[in-house]
């Protein structure tokens, strides 16, 4: 097997698949509040890519219970991944983060704490806190790299240089924390070689990778560019072809956490094919099987 899927990793570690509780820590982003930018990345929605997460107004304990109700009937076990996705979930004081995340990590029904953030939101005191929490339950930190191409990074208004990502990864790994890197395939003006180079780079230093296709959401700057016919999106076949080559470029020990992106359908402008996630995953599976990237079935978590 050449593609080490998250479902396989979780079964090895926990004996079963763990479902994610989609939570919100009530934070924002330095690329939105003026610290390094005001508009955010050009593809990011007003929800900070966390449209499926619980409302941050609710106490985190209530968010967890709401998520467990949503998953009732889907999950046969009583252990979950607590996933903080929207915006930058280390962009607060260490005291705020300690109170929020300690209450989650100490729960018997939480097996893993997964935190999505930016590499420029990880001061030393925050990494020290995450290391403490990691001694209680596994902590995963998800970093939105998207690309290693500096021209593309500037175009999408990422707001930090590759060296910032490198330093964050080094510090997290030194602290014993697993790093998951997000990559977007199909960013404007990128070639297939650019995307494979990003996958190879992330695979050389990450414990896991999440692959997303570029999709266009309403009320984003990317949406304006798309409507003005200034960007081109990948077809489903193109995406799957590039994804297969990206998978080939990463070590077999790197866990693949995601193979597609899925937007809220009401907010999605394009591509239309991305709205049917189950169909896309079937096509990905068929392509992987044909190219000997997998054996048997896989499940995306």
VOPAGU-2260 file (C-alpha; in pm, 1 decimal, decimal comma):
REM VOPAGU-2260
SITE   aa  ch    i         X         Y         Z
SITE  UNK   A    0       0,0       0,0       0,0
SITE  UNK   A    1     145,2     332,9    -108,1
SITE  UNK   A    2    -120,0     564,9      33,6
SITE  UNK   A    3    -128,5     564,5     413,4
SITE  UNK   A    4    -479,9     687,6     485,7
SITE  UNK   A    5    -591,3     834,5     816,7
SITE  UNK   A    6    -847,7     557,0     856,3
SITE  UNK   A    7    -564,8     300,6     849,6
SITE  UNK   A    8    -358,5     499,6    1098,5
SITE  UNK   A    9    -649,7     534,3    1341,7
SITE  UNK   A   10    -734,2     165,4    1324,0
SITE  UNK   A   11    -370,9      83,8    1401,4
SITE  UNK   A   12    -355,1     326,0    1694,0
SITE  UNK   A   13    -706,6     298,8    1837,2
SITE  UNK   A   14    -855,8     -13,6    1682,8
SITE  UNK   A   15   -1133,7     185,8    1514,8
SITE  UNK   A   16   -1213,9     495,3    1314,5
SITE  UNK   A   17   -1247,7     812,9    1520,4
SITE  UNK   A   18   -1502,4    1070,4    1409,2
SITE  UNK   A   19   -1429,1    1441,6    1434,3
SITE  UNK   A   20   -1612,9    1686,4    1655,1
SITE  UNK   A   21   -1612,3    2016,0    1461,3
SITE  UNK   A   22   -1558,0    2283,4    1724,4
SITE  UNK   A   23   -1490,5    2655,9    1732,8
SITE  UNK   A   24   -1254,6    2835,7    1967,8
SITE  UNK   A   25   -1392,3    3183,9    1896,0
SITE  UNK   A   26   -1067,8    3319,0    1751,4
SITE  UNK   A   27    -982,9    3527,2    1446,3
SITE  UNK   A   28    -672,3    3550,4    1227,7
SITE  UNK   A   29    -375,7    3790,4    1194,2
SITE  UNK   A   30    -454,7    3801,1     823,5
SITE  UNK   A   31    -791,7    3955,4     905,9
SITE  UNK   A   32    -741,5    4184,8    1205,6
SITE  UNK   A   33    -471,0    4400,0    1047,3
SITE  UNK   A   34    -167,6    4233,7    1203,1
SITE  UNK   A   35     -47,1    4110,0     864,8
SITE  UNK   A   36    -356,6    4173,2     653,3
SITE  UNK   A   37    -724,8    4262,2     654,9
SITE  UNK   A   38    -895,6    4055,5     387,4
SITE  UNK   A   39    -765,0    3710,7     471,0
SITE  UNK   A   40    -645,9    3468,6     205,3
SITE  UNK   A   41    -830,3    3525,0    -122,3
SITE  UNK   A   42   -1010,6    3188,4    -100,8
SITE  UNK   A   43   -1112,2    3205,8     265,2
SITE  UNK   A   44   -1477,2    3258,0     352,3
SITE  UNK   A   45   -1624,5    3477,7     622,1
SITE  UNK   A   46   -1641,7    3165,6     837,7
SITE  UNK   A   47   -1266,3    3115,8     825,4
SITE  UNK   A   48   -1301,1    2778,0     650,2
SITE  UNK   A   49   -1504,5    2647,4     940,6
SITE  UNK   A   50   -1858,8    2658,5     805,1
SITE  UNK   A   51   -1938,8    2313,1     941,3
SITE  UNK   A   52   -1810,2    2393,1    1291,5
SITE  UNK   A   53   -2026,7    2464,6    1592,7
SITE  UNK   A   54   -2116,1    2822,1    1686,1
SITE  UNK   A   55   -1834,4    2979,5    1887,0
SITE  UNK   A   56   -2089,8    3157,3    2106,6
SITE  UNK   A   57   -2169,1    2825,2    2270,9
SITE  UNK   A   58   -1949,3    2690,6    2553,0
SITE  UNK   A   59   -1715,9    2424,5    2418,6
SITE  UNK   A   60   -1883,8    2160,0    2636,2
SITE  UNK   A   61   -2215,8    2232,1    2463,6
SITE  UNK   A   62   -2047,5    2230,3    2123,1
SITE  UNK   A   63   -1912,5    1882,8    2192,7
SITE  UNK   A   64   -2250,5    1749,4    2298,8
SITE  UNK   A   65   -2413,3    1899,4    1988,7
SITE  UNK   A   66   -2155,5    1732,2    1767,2
SITE  UNK   A   67   -2204,3    1396,6    1938,4
SITE  UNK   A   68   -2577,1    1421,3    1872,1
SITE  UNK   A   69   -2506,4    1487,3    1502,5
SITE  UNK   A   70   -2284,6    1178,9    1490,7
SITE  UNK   A   71   -2528,8     953,1    1671,4
SITE  UNK   A   72   -2574,0     640,9    1463,7
SITE  UNK   A   73   -2257,3     706,4    1262,0
SITE  UNK   A   74   -2004,7     636,8    1533,8
SITE  UNK   A   75   -1996,8     299,9    1708,3
SITE  UNK   A   76   -1735,4     404,2    1960,4
SITE  UNK   A   77   -1726,5     669,7    2229,1
SITE  UNK   A   78   -1394,6     830,4    2139,8
SITE  UNK   A   79   -1352,9    1132,0    1914,2
SITE  UNK   A   80   -1108,2    1376,6    1759,9
SITE  UNK   A   81   -1178,9    1726,7    1893,0
SITE  UNK   A   82   -1110,4    1940,0    1586,2
SITE  UNK   A   83   -1081,1    2319,0    1604,1
SITE  UNK   A   84   -1090,8    2427,8    1241,2
SITE  UNK   A   85   -1223,2    2781,0    1185,0
SITE  UNK   A   86    -971,7    3067,7    1164,7
SITE  UNK   A   87    -639,2    3040,8    1356,9
SITE  UNK   A   88    -685,6    2840,2    1673,4
SITE  UNK   A   89    -368,3    2942,6    1854,1
SITE  UNK   A   90    -425,1    3315,1    1795,3
SITE  UNK   A   91    -497,7    3397,1    2158,2
SITE  UNK   A   92    -309,8    3426,9    2485,2
SITE  UNK   A   93    -163,1    3113,1    2636,9
SITE  UNK   A   94    -399,0    3157,2    2934,4
SITE  UNK   A   95    -703,8    3158,3    2705,3
SITE  UNK   A   96    -578,8    2854,3    2517,1
SITE  UNK   A   97    -493,8    2667,2    2836,8
SITE  UNK   A   98    -846,4    2706,1    2971,4
SITE  UNK   A   99   -1007,7    2611,2    2639,8
SITE  UNK   A  100    -795,3    2313,5    2544,5
SITE  UNK   A  101    -735,6    2165,7    2888,6
SITE  UNK   A  102   -1109,6    2126,2    2937,7
SITE  UNK   A  103   -1126,2    1935,5    2609,6
SITE  UNK   A  104    -818,6    1716,4    2656,8
SITE  UNK   A  105    -932,2    1604,5    3001,5
SITE  UNK   A  106   -1258,6    1461,1    2867,7
SITE  UNK   A  107   -1278,3    1080,8    2858,5
SITE  UNK   A  108   -1453,8    1088,0    2519,7
SITE  UNK   A  109   -1175,8    1285,1    2346,4
SITE  UNK   A  110    -888,0    1073,8    2214,5
SITE  UNK   A  111    -708,0    1339,3    2007,1
SITE  UNK   A  112    -696,7    1719,2    2003,8
SITE  UNK   A  113    -647,3    1860,0    1653,0
SITE  UNK   A  114    -582,9    2233,7    1614,4
SITE  UNK   A  115    -579,8    2418,8    1282,3
SITE  UNK   A  116    -372,1    2735,7    1284,6
SITE  UNK   A  117    -109,9    2944,3    1105,3
SITE  UNK   A  118     267,0    2903,3    1146,5
SITE  UNK   A  119     291,9    3268,1    1254,3
SITE  UNK   A  120      56,4    3206,1    1548,2
SITE  UNK   A  121     281,9    2977,1    1749,0
SITE  UNK   A  122     489,6    3170,4    2003,2
SITE  UNK   A  123     711,0    2970,8    2237,2
SITE  UNK   A  124     465,9    2986,5    2528,0
SITE  UNK   A  125     191,7    2838,4    2309,8
SITE  UNK   A  126     414,0    2554,6    2194,0
SITE  UNK   A  127     506,4    2486,5    2557,6
SITE  UNK   A  128     135,1    2463,2    2639,3
SITE  UNK   A  129      68,4    2230,4    2347,5
SITE  UNK   A  130     356,8    2012,9    2463,0
SITE  UNK   A  131     200,4    1990,2    2809,6
SITE  UNK   A  132    -133,4    1892,1    2661,3
SITE  UNK   A  133      37,1    1641,5    2434,6
SITE  UNK   A  134     163,9    1459,6    2743,7
SITE  UNK   A  135    -200,8    1398,1    2837,8
SITE  UNK   A  136    -356,6    1323,8    2497,3
SITE  UNK   A  137    -212,4    1335,2    2144,2
SITE  UNK   A  138    -214,8    1687,8    2001,0
SITE  UNK   A  139    -205,0    1745,7    1626,6
SITE  UNK   A  140    -130,1    2091,0    1486,7
SITE  UNK   A  141    -257,4    2158,9    1134,9
SITE  UNK   A  142     -73,4    2427,1     938,1
SITE  UNK   A  143    -215,4    2596,8     628,9
SITE  UNK   A  144      85,2    2603,6     397,5
SITE  UNK   A  145    -111,0    2559,2      69,6
SITE  UNK   A  146     198,5    2602,7    -152,7
SITE  UNK   A  147     575,1    2653,1    -135,7
SITE  UNK   A  148     572,4    2876,7    -444,8
SITE  UNK   A  149     645,9    3232,1    -317,4
SITE  UNK   A  150     471,9    3398,9    -614,0
SITE  UNK   A  151     154,2    3199,1    -550,7
SITE  UNK   A  152     178,0    3260,9    -175,8
SITE  UNK   A  153     183,6    3635,6    -238,8
SITE  UNK   A  154    -103,4    3610,0    -488,1
SITE  UNK   A  155    -329,5    3429,2    -242,1
SITE  UNK   A  156    -223,3    3671,0      37,0
SITE  UNK   A  157     -98,3    3397,2     265,4
SITE  UNK   A  158      81,3    3656,6     475,3
SITE  UNK   A  159     393,8    3469,0     579,2
SITE  UNK   A  160     707,6    3333,5     412,2
SITE  UNK   A  161     808,3    2970,9     384,6
SITE  UNK   A  162    1077,7    3022,1     649,1
SITE  UNK   A  163     804,1    3091,7     905,4
SITE  UNK   A  164     645,3    2755,9     827,7
SITE  UNK   A  165     983,9    2583,8     852,1
SITE  UNK   A  166    1051,4    2732,6    1194,5
SITE  UNK   A  167     706,4    2642,2    1325,2
SITE  UNK   A  168     744,0    2282,7    1207,2
SITE  UNK   A  169    1086,7    2256,3    1369,1
SITE  UNK   A  170     961,6    2383,6    1704,7
SITE  UNK   A  171     652,7    2164,2    1701,2
SITE  UNK   A  172     850,8    1853,9    1612,1
SITE  UNK   A  173    1108,4    1932,5    1881,1
SITE  UNK   A  174     817,1    1948,5    2125,2
SITE  UNK   A  175     696,4    1604,7    2013,6
SITE  UNK   A  176     381,3    1735,5    1845,5
SITE  UNK   A  177     254,2    1586,9    1520,8
SITE  UNK   A  178     230,5    1829,7    1229,2
SITE  UNK   A  179     -32,9    1805,7     956,2
SITE  UNK   A  180      14,2    2030,9     653,3
SITE  UNK   A  181    -267,4    2160,9     433,5
SITE  UNK   A  182    -204,6    2190,2      59,1
SITE  UNK   A  183    -433,8    2328,7    -210,9
SITE  UNK   A  184    -409,7    2179,4    -559,5
SITE  UNK   A  185    -509,8    2403,4    -847,9
SITE  UNK   A  186    -405,9    2745,1    -716,5
SITE  UNK   A  187    -398,7    3014,1    -988,2
SITE  UNK   A  188    -106,2    2992,9   -1231,6
SITE  UNK   A  189      49,9    2688,2   -1065,3
SITE  UNK   A  190     178,3    2403,9   -1280,3
SITE  UNK   A  191     156,5    2036,2   -1199,6
SITE  UNK   A  192     527,0    2050,0   -1116,1
SITE  UNK   A  193     460,0    2331,0    -864,6
SITE  UNK   A  194     198,0    2123,1    -686,7
SITE  UNK   A  195     412,3    1812,1    -675,4
SITE  UNK   A  196     701,9    2018,6    -538,4
SITE  UNK   A  197     479,0    2146,1    -256,7
SITE  UNK   A  198     365,5    1792,8    -175,0
SITE  UNK   A  199     722,1    1664,8    -173,6
SITE  UNK   A  200     833,4    1950,2      51,9
SITE  UNK   A  201     547,6    1904,9     299,0
SITE  UNK   A  202     597,2    1529,4     296,2
SITE  UNK   A  203     960,8    1571,2     394,6
SITE  UNK   A  204     876,1    1740,1     724,7
SITE  UNK   A  205     512,9    1658,3     812,4
SITE  UNK   A  206     350,1    1365,8     989,0
SITE  UNK   A  207      38,6    1409,1     779,6
SITE  UNK   A  208     -97,1    1598,6     479,0
SITE  UNK   A  209    -441,9    1725,2     386,6
SITE  UNK   A  210    -499,5    1773,2      15,5
SITE  UNK   A  211    -772,6    2011,2     -99,7
SITE  UNK   A  212    -883,5    2110,2    -446,3
SITE  UNK   A  213    -923,5    2482,2    -505,5
SITE  UNK   A  214   -1290,4    2570,7    -491,0
SITE  UNK   A  215   -1453,4    2910,5    -516,9
SITE  UNK   A  216   -1688,7    3042,3    -251,5
SITE  UNK   A  217   -1933,2    3328,8    -258,0
SITE  UNK   A  218   -1825,7    3660,6    -106,8
SITE  UNK   A  219   -1453,9    3594,2    -147,9
SITE  UNK   A  220   -1194,7    3776,0    -355,4
SITE  UNK   A  221   -1131,9    3449,6    -537,5
SITE  UNK   A  222   -1498,7    3450,3    -630,0
SITE  UNK   A  223   -1461,7    3795,0    -787,2
SITE  UNK   A  224   -1162,8    3675,1    -990,5
SITE  UNK   A  225   -1356,0    3370,3   -1107,0
SITE  UNK   A  226   -1656,1    3574,3   -1214,3
SITE  UNK   A  227   -1422,0    3803,6   -1409,1
SITE  UNK   A  228   -1283,0    3493,2   -1585,9
SITE  UNK   A  229    -933,6    3559,5   -1449,2
SITE  UNK   A  230    -869,4    3213,5   -1305,1
SITE  UNK   A  231    -912,9    2860,2   -1429,7
SITE  UNK   A  232   -1011,0    2566,9   -1209,6
SITE  UNK   A  233    -905,1    2205,7   -1241,4
SITE  UNK   A  234   -1142,8    1950,3   -1386,5
SITE  UNK   A  235   -1212,9    1642,7   -1178,4
SITE  UNK   A  236    -985,6    1429,9   -1399,0
SITE  UNK   A  237    -705,4    1686,3   -1379,1
SITE  UNK   A  238    -734,8    1706,4   -1001,5
SITE  UNK   A  239    -722,7    1330,9    -955,3
SITE  UNK   A  240    -426,8    1295,5   -1191,3
SITE  UNK   A  241    -227,8    1558,3   -1001,2
SITE  UNK   A  242    -333,8    1412,9    -665,8
SITE  UNK   A  243    -202,2    1069,0    -765,7
SITE  UNK   A  244     136,3    1214,2    -856,9
SITE  UNK   A  245     146,7    1413,3    -532,8
SITE  UNK   A  246      79,1    1096,1    -335,5
SITE  UNK   A  247     365,8     925,0    -516,8
SITE  UNK   A  248     598,1    1209,0    -413,5
SITE  UNK   A  249     552,8    1173,8     -36,4
SITE  UNK   A  250     700,2     910,7     196,5
SITE  UNK   A  251     482,6     607,6     264,1
SITE  UNK   A  252     494,5     687,6     635,9
SITE  UNK   A  253     314,5    1022,3     591,8
SITE  UNK   A  254     -53,2     991,3     682,4
SITE  UNK   A  255    -295,0    1128,5     422,7
SITE  UNK   A  256    -571,0    1295,4     622,2
SITE  UNK   A  257    -775,9    1431,4     333,0
SITE  UNK   A  258    -804,6    1377,6     -40,4
SITE  UNK   A  259   -1063,3    1637,3    -133,4
SITE  UNK   A  260   -1218,4    1954,7      -1,2
SITE  UNK   A  261   -1589,3    1992,8      59,4
SITE  UNK   A  262   -1750,3    2333,8      78,6
SITE  UNK   A  263   -2090,7    2427,1     209,3
SITE  UNK   A  264   -2305,0    2379,0    -100,3
SITE  UNK   A  265   -2500,6    2701,7     -48,9
SITE  UNK   A  266   -2173,9    2897,6     -61,5
SITE  UNK   A  267   -2006,6    2706,6    -345,9
SITE  UNK   A  268   -1965,5    2879,0    -682,6
SITE  UNK   A  269   -1735,1    2629,9    -855,1
SITE  UNK   A  270   -1631,0    2369,2    -947,1
SITE  UNK   A  271   -1967,3    2195,2    -943,6
SITE  UNK   A  272   -1808,3    1852,0    -948,4
SITE  UNK   A  273   -1656,0    1911,8    -604,6
SITE  UNK   A  274   -2002,4    1926,7    -443,6
SITE  UNK   A  275   -2048,8    1549,6    -470,2
SITE  UNK   A  276   -1777,2    1439,3    -232,1
SITE  UNK   A  277   -1873,9    1072,1    -229,3
SITE  UNK   A  278   -1859,4    1054,7    -609,4
SITE  UNK   A  279   -1521,2    1228,3    -612,7
SITE  UNK   A  280   -1384,4     985,1    -354,7
SITE  UNK   A  281   -1508,8     689,9    -560,3
SITE  UNK   A  282   -1326,0     826,2    -864,2
SITE  UNK   A  283   -1013,9     889,2    -655,9
SITE  UNK   A  284   -1030,3     533,7    -524,6
SITE  UNK   A  285   -1061,6     392,1    -876,0
SITE  UNK   A  286    -764,8     597,4    -995,8
SITE  UNK   A  287    -554,4     498,5    -696,3
SITE  UNK   A  288    -640,8     132,7    -745,2
SITE  UNK   A  289    -553,9     147,2   -1115,7
SITE  UNK   A  290    -218,2     310,0   -1036,4
SITE  UNK   A  291    -140,3      69,1    -752,1
SITE  UNK   A  292    -144,9     346,0    -492,8
SITE  UNK   A  293    -379,3     144,5    -271,2
SITE  UNK   A  294    -496,5    -208,6    -218,0
SITE  UNK   A  295    -862,8    -265,4    -140,5
SITE  UNK   A  296   -1086,9       7,7       0,6
SITE  UNK   A  297   -1005,4     328,4     179,6
SITE  UNK   A  298   -1209,8     563,5     394,2
SITE  UNK   A  299   -1142,6     934,5     431,8
SITE  UNK   A  300   -1183,5    1071,0     783,4
